[in-house]
Amino acid sequence: MKEIEVKILEVDRRQIERELIHLGSKKVFDGRIETFFFDFKNHGIMKAGNVVRLRREGKKARLTIKKFLSNKEVKKVEEVEVVVSDMQKMKRILKFLGLSMTSNMVKHRVSYLLGAVHFDVDKYERELAYIPEFLEIEAEDTGVIHNYAGVLGFNVEDCLPWSTKELINYYSSKSSE
């Protein structure tokens, strides 16, 4: 499955939620997400711009592999995901395959769905709590993403094709200024 998305920085979650509800969106998730990233010792997965992620979202757990495709107007990745019944066993399987955990993060996410368009407002916790809330819009088409960004009061220039790593790097550099 192709994932096509953008990030919009420093949003007002309550305002976004009001607009999404007004548009007829349905809230599909409101809770904590714990994410673990894995790579080989030589960081070959990361060097290729790809990601191996194990995530607990509420009571659900999923293993996701993301292969980087493009980051021009929007971030495009090829994504393969599977539901995992036991996170600890999955961590052990990854370790047996030669992968080790490179980082982990926790965030609070509120997710809405409008047709086939996904809207996620995220706020990191713990060591990444300095990153302000941001919005992700995911759809099958760049034009749809930009259209909904406009409906929510944002410009195309506000729509950033950033990965999580780019987001963290941006705010890390700002906090050290």
C-alpha positions, 0 to 999 in steps of 0.5 A: 500500500502506498502512503501519501501524507504531509505534516502541518506544524504547530496546529491548534488541535481543538480548532482542527477537531471542530473543523473536522467534526463540522465536515462530517469526519468520524473520530476513529482513535484517541489515545497513546501510541508507543513506537519502537524503531529497529535497524541492523548494526550498520544502519542499512535500513535507515541509510536507505531511507526506510523504516522498520517500526513496531507500534502499539496503538491502544490495544492493537500492535502492528509491525510496519516496513516503510520503503521510501519513494519520494518527498517532493510535494508529499511524503510517499512510501510503500508500506507493508503492515501486519497485525502482531498479537504479541509485542514482546515475541515480535521484538525477540523475532526482530532481534533473532533476525539481527535487528536491534531497537534504535529508538522509541517514542511515545505520543498522544494521537487523535485520528479522524477519518473522512471518506478515505482521508486520514487526519491525525493530530499528534503530540509527543511525550517524554523526551520529544515533548518539546515538539508542538502538536502537528497534523498529518493528512494522508490521502491517495492523491496530493491534490486531495491532501492540499484541498483538505489542508486549504479547507482547514485553513492552511496553505500548500506551503504549510504541507511538509513532506517530512518523515518523523526523523526530519520533524525531530531534526527540525525541532532539535535544531530550533531548540538548540538555537 
